[in-house]
Amino acid sequence: MAQRRSYSAANPGNQVPIDGRSSRIDPVTGEEEEILGRGAGADASAPADEGADAVEALEAEAADDEGIIAEAEAVLDGVAAEGDALAAAKKEAADWQDRYMRLHAEWDTYRRRTSEQQAEEKKRATEKLIENLLPVLDDFERTVDYATENGETGLLDGVRAVQTKLLDALVKGGLVVIDPVGEAYDALEAQAVATVPDPAVFDETVQDVYQKGYKLGKKVLRPAMVTVTTGGPKRPKDDE
């Protein structure tokens, strides 16, 4: 007990500083009790500064996290926008492909129908021409029968009649006879096989036709074979 009192005397208030902490001796039990608080030599502002620094660090970290999150959201928005643009482009490409396929199918149908119509028109034109020539064949048969039974008397007149009938049938089908005797020479419809000096007529005038030419509409099927004069005066421009 004497030792405890001397210790109390040396430390008024029964407080024992331990590592910056305070303690006291319980007078009843004699046990040492720690007193929450700081010792006399401790810096009271140190924990507060550390807490402020920690709060600032947390706030800075939170700000950095918010920046990262915002950047990530911006990237995601850009990716979403690019995805929408890609989807729109794919849809537009599909639409154009569908239009192309429909137009291609329509063009094939139109071309097939046009070809069928042209073939049908050609067939009808051929049928019409043959129908016009059938009477000519009948006339040839009758002419041959007449010449066989009665000799050659009247054969020439019959042949001429058949020739006229045949030519009329072809003309009805669109045939045009090229027989340019006495006309200006046209190299597009006639072929000069010889030249004949004749100063009495204009130069390059068709004198004789060795073989008639034919054309269907504006297309020359066969040019006429002719002779052309030379040595005459030049043809006036109006006549050309």
Beta strands, then each sheet from edge to edge (+ up, - down):
strand 1: 22-25
strand 2: 32-35
strand 3: 175-178
strand 4: 190-197
strand 5: 206-211
strand 6: 213-216
strand 7: 219-222
strand 8: 224-230
sheet 1: 1+ 2-
sheet 2: 3+ 6- 7+
sheet 3: 4+ 8+ 5-
end
